[in-house]
Amino acid sequence: MALKYDPNAYETWRQNFEMRQSMAWFAGCGWYFVWGDIFGVNGATLGCVLCCALMGLWKFKPALRRLKMTLRLAGSPVPFIDFEELKRIMNDPVHKKDMWLGRGFPWGQTQAQRCSDLLKRNWNKTYREALGGLYLWRFFVKHKWLCLFRPFQAMHVYRETEKRIAEQLGQPWIHGMGDGETDLFQPVGHTEGHTLIVGATGSGKTRCFDLLISQAILRNETVFIIDPKGDKDLQDKARRACEMLGRGDKFLSFHPAHPEDSIRINPLANWTRPSEIADRISALIPSADGSDPFKNFAFGALNAICNGLCSVYRNPTLKNLKHYLAGTGSGAVAGLVVDALNAYLRRAKPDRIKELQAYIANQKSNDRESMATALVAYYQANGPTDADMDDLVSMFTHNREHFGKMITSLLPILSMLTSGTLGNMLSPPDSIEEKQKNTWRDTYDLIAWNHVVYIGLDSLSNPMVGSYIGALFLSDLACVAGARYNFLEKDKPEQEETNTLAKIPLIGRMFKHQETKNKQVINVFVDEASEVVNPPLAQLLNKGRGAGFKLFVATQTIPDFVHRLGSEDAALQLLGNMNNRIYLRCIDGKTQKYIAESLPKTKVVSIQRTQGLSTAVHDPVPRGGSLGERMAEEEVPLFSAEMLGMLPNLEFLASLSGGYLIKGRYPLILTDKSEYQK
């Protein structure tokens, strides 16, 4: 089927001939009006005036539409919004269950066609023409008195303004492809599929977080903000959002560089089996693959110590784990072996407690090392055997020199997390008196009390430690999500804590909050996610929806995930769990390619013109010619990869769940309207 030729559709950026025609008709109207005023009005003159006026109005409408479309190429000033305006938008009855994404328009085949047409022309010239006319008018409106009374100074100011505009990052004409802006909304329920935010440094990821976090606070939801670089502006915006929205007492912050202003959080507080703690910490050891013998040995040692601590009703912490691992060679773990075996044997054989007491009393030495050796011999001789106790005994009797070599990768990690003030912020003391001096938190308590928590990792100062802290927090959140998924969704009565190794506080507390926490939503914002990505993050993305978790993951490039996870397949598996994508300016080629390939294709129409001359072999004089014009379709991405690197700051392309594609701009959130002039 032949394509219908429509110059308005396929020659978008041609000259505005309609405006010329309209002005000519209006000039004719004026001419006949003056003619009639000089020589007298008659029927013919009035008819000519009326005819010219009607023709001018008929041509003026498409001319004005084309003029507005050209002027939109100049872009618009950065939008500002305060919390009162945000409240008004969120409280709109029509959009009360929606999330506001700024202002923009749907992106479809029409916009792709316009971009294709502009890129085939001298788009820089077209854009400059629109920029000059629009900003000249805006400049006059803003500085009208300066223009009227000091024209030379106004000219100097305008040139400086034009220079500053020209130095801005990105191409504002991309946002001019639409037919105007409207408020963009997404149903809050659709964000349960998690959201990926990709953008280069300075493109607006933090401002995107500002908007989304403020709305989560306004909806009275729990918020965790994991920020590796420790952006103070992001922290202040979250705090001010809580204060402005009436939740100032709910804001808490953690930052290793500011212990005096930080809360104390135990990242090992929540677990259902002691092996989970061993898995979290051993996962911090860098490894080329999962079969690393050093990593597996570290897991076994940590698991043995955790089981030993649980058998004597002591909570594993980073400090006591490091204490027993580092002191294994010097016999420090002997005390744990004595306490654990003594408690286990008393529980396993209550009828032989007196025999055990007599055996202990007959030992000639009170040295803990000797006592541990004796109890190990008694346990091995009399039983009954237990798998957890066997692991602890095996660790105690292991060759000390070989044991020290096998945990050389683990000890530096524990030393980093337990040294100085950081150790006091992450590891609660064993004594109740010391605990009472400071309030200790954990992720479940923070969720139960519906807090807004900012977690700065200070990765700029110490990237390795920051990465470890972030991974531990995400692991703890994954554990809470798993417990919520397993227990909160089921209609079970409150149960007693009956674990043979330890009374696990997590499950019992969750049953107590069963009725009130079923509908609670937990938002987790992870900035620079490649710094803290780990298997628990993938589990949260994969299964956190059922537990009420919604993740917003921001990164600069897709290769960051590939480098961190060690393979492209693992990175794609992680990215595949996020249904919503928000793309800001991306300059990395692989990231652009990944985004472009994830978008649907469309067809654009181009007009191809040909001309030729025909001559004879022995006669160079042209004897004939041809002039042709034809239309052709070509398949292109709905949004080209190259244009992703041309987006200005705060502008984005969003691919929302269900294949809905939008182009929008984020506003800057200010505390009050007095900041608009700054």
N, C-alpha and C positions, 0 to 999 in steps of 0.2 A: 504494500500500500504506500502510495506516495505521501511524503511529508508535506503538510500545509505550510507555506511560507508566511510567517508573521514577523515583520521587522520589529515589532514591539517586544516580542518574546526572545528573539535570537540576535538582536542588535541592541542590547540593553544600553550600552554606553556610547551610542552615537551622539552626534550633536543634537541639541534640542531645537529641531526644526519647528515644532509646534509653538514654541515660545516666539520665534521669529514671525510666524504666521499670525499669531494672536496680536503681537505688537503692531504688525502692519494693518490688520483690520481695525484696531483701536485708533491708529493714526488716521486711517480713512474716515472713521467716525468723527474724529476731531476736525478733520479738514472740511467735511461737509457741514459740520455744525458752524464753523467759522464762515464758510461760504454763505450759509443761510442767514447768518447774523449780518453780513455785509450787504448782500444783494436781496435780502428779503426771504422769508420762509414761505415755501410752497409745498405742495404734496410730494413732488419728486425729491426735494431735499430731505424732508422728513423720512421718506421711504429709504433713501440711501443711508441716512444716519442709523435708522433702525436695523437695516440689513447688516451694516458693518458692525454694529454693536452685538447683534446676535451671533454673527460669525466669529467675532473676537471672543465672546464668552464660550462658544462651542470649542474653540481651539485652546482656550486658556486652561480648562480643566485638565486635559492630559499634559499640557505644558507644565502646570504647577505640580502635578504628580511626578513628572520626570525630574523637575528641579529639586523637589524634596528628596527624591531617591539619590540624586547626585550629591546634595548637601550632606546626606547621612554618611557619606564616605569620610567626612572630616571627623567623625566620632563625636563623642559627648564628654562633658566633664565628668570626673570621678564622682560617683554618687556617694552621698553621706546619709547616715541614718542614726538616730539615737534610740535608746531603749524604750522610750515612750512610743515612738513610731513602730518599733518592732512589736511591742505589746498590742498595739492597735491592729497590726496585720495578723498577728497570731490569734487574736480574739474575734476576728471576723467570723460570724456564724457559718458562712459558706465554707471557709477553709480552716475550721477549728481543728480538724484531724489531719491537716496537711503540714508539710515542712516547706518553708519558704526558701527558695534558692536564688533570690535576687530578681533581676529583670532581664528579659530577653525575648526570644521567639523560637518557634520550632524550626529546625533545619531540615530542609528536604531537597527535592530535585530542582525547585525553582532557584534556591540559593546556590546550589552547585552549578547551575547554568550561568548565573550571574558572575560567579567567581571565574568560571572558565572564560567567559567573554572578556572580563576585565584583564585577566592575566595574558590574554592574547594581544592586548593593546599596550600602549604606553601607560600602564596603570599608575606609575608614579606621577606623570603629568596630570592625569585625570584627578587623582587624589589631591594633588597640590592646588588645582583650580578650585576644588570644593573646599579645601582647607582655608584658602585665602578668603574666599567670599564669606564663609560662615563665621570665621573668627574675626574678620573685619567688622561684621555686624555686631557680634558679641562684645568686641572691644569697644565699639562706639557706645553701646548701651551701658557698659560698665564705667566708661571714662568720658561720658558726653560733655561734662563741663570742661575737662582738660582739652578735649578736641575743639571745643568752641572758642576757648579763650587762650590756649597755649598750643597751637597746632604743631609747632616744631618739636616741643617736648613730647607731645602725644605721639608724633611719628617715631621718635627715639624709643619710647616705651613700647610701641607696637612692634618695632623690629626686634627688641629684646624678647618680647613675648613670643613672637613667631619663631625666634631661634630656640627658645626653651621648648616650645611645642615640637619643633623638628627633632630635638634631641631625645624625645621620649622613646622608650622601648616599644617595639611592636608596631603593627600596622592597624590603626583604628578602622580602616575601611572594611575590614572583615566583618565587623559588627554592623556595618551599614548595608549588608546584603539583605537584611530583613525589611519588612514593611512597617517597622515601628516596634516598640517595646511594650511588654505587658509583664505583670508579676508572674513568676514561675513557681509552681507548687508541685510537690510530690506527696502522695499519700504516705503518712508516717508508717503505715503497715508495710509498705514496699521497702523501707530501709532495713527491715529485718534480714534481707539478703546480703547485708554488709556493703560497704562502699570503699572503692579504691580511688585515691586522689593522687594524680601524677603531675608533677610540675618542677621546672628547674628552680634554682635558687632565686628568690626574689620575685617569683611569678605570682604569688598570692596564696600559697598553701596555708600559711598562718592566719590570714584574713578569712579564708574559707572556714578554718576551724573556729574562729571567733563567732561567725554567724551560726554555725551548726551547734556549737557548745551553748551559746546564749539561748537558743531555742530549746535545747534539752533541759536547761536549767528552768526555763519558763514553764515547761511541761511538768516540772517537779519530778524529774527522773534522776537516777544516780549517774554520776559522771566520773570516769577515770581518764586523766590526761597524762599520757606517758610521753615525755618530751626529752629526747637524748641531749639536745644542745642546751637545754635550760633557758629557753626564751623568756626573759623577764616580762616582755610586753604581753605575751600570751598568758602568763601567770596573772599579771595585773588585770588583764581584760576579763579573765574568768572570775577573779575576786570581785571586781567591780560589777560584773553581771549578777553575781549572787547578791551583792548589796543592793543594787538597783531593783532587783526582782524579788526582794524580800527574803532571801535565803543566806544572809551574810554569816550566820552562825554555822552554816553547813560547809563552808569552804575550809579545806585543810590542804597543807602543802608539805612536800618532802623534797629536800635538796641537800646533797652531801656537802656542798660548800657553805651552807647556812644552817648548821645544826641547831643554833639557838632559836631559829624561827620554824624549825621543822618538827613534824610529828615523828614518833618512833613506830616503825612497822616491822612486824615479824613476818618475813616472807615464807617461813616454814610452818606457819601456824595451822594451816588447813591441809588435812590429808585423811584418807580412809585406810590406807595400808602403809606401814613404814617403808616399804620398797619404793613408794612414790617419791619420798624425800631423796633417797639414794639416786633415783633416776633423774630428778631435777638437777642435782649438783653434778653428777657425772656427765650430764649432757653439756655442761659448760666446757668440758675438756675438748680442745680442737682435735678433730679426727678426720682422716681422709674418707673413711667408710665406717660402717657400724660394727665391724669386726676387729677394731683396734684392741689389742690385748691389754694395754695400759688402761684404757677406758673401762673395759670389762672388769679388770681387777679392782679398779677404784670403786665401781658399783658394788662389787661383792664386799669390800671392806666397809663402805658406808652403810650398806644394808645390815651387816652384822652389828655395827655400833648402834644403829637406829633400833634394831630389835632388842639389843641389850638395854638401851635406855627405856624403851617402852615396857620391858618386863619389870622394871623397878619404878614405873609410873613417873618417869621424867620425860619432859618434852625435848625432842632433838632441836638444837639451835646451831647456828653456824659456829659459834664459839666452842661449845662442848664437842662438836664433831671434829673441829680442828685440833682441840686439845688432845683427844684420844688418838687421832691419827698421827699427829706429830710426836706424841709421847709413847707410841707403841714400842719403839726401839729401846726406850729408857724405862719401860715397865709402867708407864702411867696408866695404860689400859687395864692393868691388873686389878685396880680397884673396881672397875666396872665389871670385870669377869667375876670377882668375888661376890659383889652385890647381886648380879644377875643370876648366877648359879645358885646362890643361897636362896633367893626368892623363888626360883623355879623349882628347886628340890622340895622346898616347904609346901608349895602348891601341889606338886605331883605326888608326893608321898607324905601326907599329913600325919600318918600313923608312925612315921620313922623320924619325926622331928628331934626327939631326944637323942636318937642314935647320931643324927647329923650334928647336933650341938656337942655331943661328947667327942665326935671326931675332930671338930674344929678346936675344941678345948685341948685336945691331946697334942696339937701341933706345937713344936718346940719354939718356933719363931713367929712373931707377930708381924713380920714383914709382909706387905701386901703381895709382893711377887711370889714369895714362898707359899703364902696362903692360897693364892690363885692356882699355883701348880698343884697343891694338895687337893683342892676342890675339883680341879679338872680330872685328877686321877680317880677321885671318889665317884664323880659323875660317869666317867667312862667304865668304871668297874661295876657300878650298881644301877645305873640308868634311873628311870626310863629315858631313852634318847629323844631328843627333839631337834627338828631341822634347824630352827633358829639358834638354839644353843650350840648345835654342832658348828654352825658358821662362826659364832663368836669364839668358840674353842679353837677352831682351825686358824683363825686370825691370830689368836694369842700364841699358839704353838708354831706359827709360821717362822721360817728363817728371818731373823731381824734384818739382816743386810739386804736380802732379796726383797723383803717387804718395803724397805725404804726406797729402793730403786724403782719399784713398780708404782709408787704413789708420787713420784717426783713431778708429774704433771698436775696432780690434784692439789698438793700442798700450797703452791704459789697462789692458786685461785682462792683457797680458803684464807690465806694470809691477807690477800688484798681486801677481802670482804669482812675481816674481823679486826683489822688494825686501826688504831686511833679512834677518832670520834665516829667513824663509819661503823665500826664494830658495835659501839654503844647504841647506834641508831637502828641496827638490824638484828641484834641478838639480845633478847631479854635476859636478865639475870635469873639465877636459879632460886634465890631466896625471895620470899614474899615481901620482906621488908624493903629490899632494893627495888622490887617491882612497883611498890606503892609510891615511891618517890617520883616516878614518871608514869604517865598514862601510855600504855602500849596498845597499839591497834593491829588489826589484821584485816585482810580484804573482806572477809565475811561480815565483820562488825561494821565496816564502812558501808557495805551494801545494806545491812539491816537498818542502819540509821540514816540511809538515803543521803549520803554526803557527796560533795563535789571535791574530788581529790586531784591535786596537781602533783605529779611525780617528775621532778627534774633529775636527770641522770648525770649531768655535768660531764658529758662525753667530750667536750672540747678540751678540758683539762686532762682527763684520763679516759680515753675511749674504751680501753679494755674493761676497766671496772664498771663504767657506765653500761656497757653491753651486758655484763654479768648481772647487774642489779635489775635491769629491764627484763632480762630473760627469767629471772626468779619471780618477779612480780607477775609476769604473764603466766608462768607455770602455776602460781597460786590462784590466779583468776580462773585458769582452766580447771583446776581442782574444784573450786567453788561451783563453776558451771556444771561440772559433772555431777556433783552432789545435788544441785538444784534439779538437774534433769532426771536423776534417778529417784528422788524422793519427793520433791515439791509438786510434781505433776500427778502424783498418785494419791488416792484418798486412803491414807493409812492412819491408824490411831497413833498417838504418841507412844513411843517405845522406850524401853530402858536401854542404857548403854551397857552392853554385855560383850566385851571383846576379851578374849583370853590373854592377849598381850598387853592391851592398854585400853583405858576408857577414852574413846575417841570423842572429843567434845563437839566436833563439827556436825555430825549427823544428829545428835541430840538437840543441838540448838536449832538446826534447820527444821526439825519436826515441830518445835515450839512455835516457829514463825510460819508454819505451813499455810494457814488460812490467809494471812495478810500478804504473803510474798508471791503468790501465784501470778499476779498480774504486774509485778514490778519489772521495770525495764532498766537495764544497765547498759549505758553507753561507754564504750572504750575507744578513746581517740589515741592513736599511735602515730606520732610524727617521726619522720626519718626511720621508718619501720625496718629498713634493712639493717640497722644497727642492733636490733634486738630480736630479729626474727628467729624462731626456734620451733620445734615440733608442737609444743603447746599452743602457739599462736595458730598454727594450721588446724589444730583440733578445735580451737575456739571458732575459727571461721567455718569449719565443717559441721560442727554439732552445737555451737553456742546458741543458735536461734531457738531451739527448744527450751533453753534455760532462760530466755529473756535477754540474751546478750546481743547487742548491735555494735559492730566494729566499724570504725572509720580509719582506714590505713592510708598513710601518706608516704610517698617516696619520690625521689628525684628522677630515677631512671629504672627501667625494668632490669638491665644488667646488674644493678645493685643486688637484687634478689638472687640472680643467677650466681654471682660471686659468693654471696653469703651461704647459700644452700648447696653450692658445689656442682649443680647441674641445671641445665635449662629445663629439663622435664620436671624437676622438683619445684622450680620457680613457677612454671605454668600450672602445675597442680595447685599451688598456693593461690595464684591469681584467679584460677577457675572457680574458686569459692565465693567470689565477690560479684554480685549481680549488677551493681551500680558502679559506673565509672565516671569520674570527673577529670577531664584533661585540661590542664593549664598549659602554659608555654613549655614545649619540650624541644630541646635542641639535639638530643642524642638520636643518632640515626636508627639504631635498633629499636629504641622506644617508639619513634615515629612509625617505623614499619609495623611494629606489633599493633599499635593503635589503629593504623589505617587498615590493616588486614582484618581487624575485629569489627570494622564498620561495614554496613551493606554497600553494595555497588549501585550505581545508577548510570543512566545514559544521558549525555549532553549532545546538543546539536551544534554543528559548526557549519558556516557557509564558506565554501571553497570557490575561489574565483580563478579562472584560467584565461590566458590570452596567448595567441601565437600567430606567426607570419609564415607564409609558404613561399619559397623561392625555387628556381630551377638550378640545376647543377652548374650550368655555364652562364647563368644570368642572375646576379645577386639582387636584382631589383625585385622587391616583393610583388607577387602577383595575386596574393589573396591573404586572408587572415581569418582568425576565429576568436570569438569572445564568449566565454561560457561561465556559468554560475551554477553550482549544485550544492545541495545540503547533504551532510553526512552525519551519522551517529557514531559515537565512540563510548565505550564503557570506562568509567572512571570511578574512584572511590567517592563516596558521598561527601567526604571532607578529606582533601588531599593531605598527604604526610608533610609536604613542605610547609603548608600553612600552619601546622602545629608549632613550628618554630617562629612564626610571625605574630603570634597572639600577644597583645599588650598585657601588662600586669592587670590582675583581677578579672581578666576575661577567660572564659572556659567553654569547652564543648563537653556536654554531658550525655552519656549513653545510659539511660535509666532502664530499670527492669521492664521487660516487655518490648524492648527495641525502640523506645521513645527517645529521639535525638533532639537536643535543644542546644542553642547557643545563648550564653548569658553573661552577665557581669555581676560581680559581688560588690556590695557597698562597703564602705568603711564605717564601722560602728564606733560612734563617739559617745562619751559620757553624757554630755549635754550639748545644746545648740551653740553655746559660746565657743566651742572648738571648731566650728565650721570655718572660721576666718583664719585659722592657723595654717 
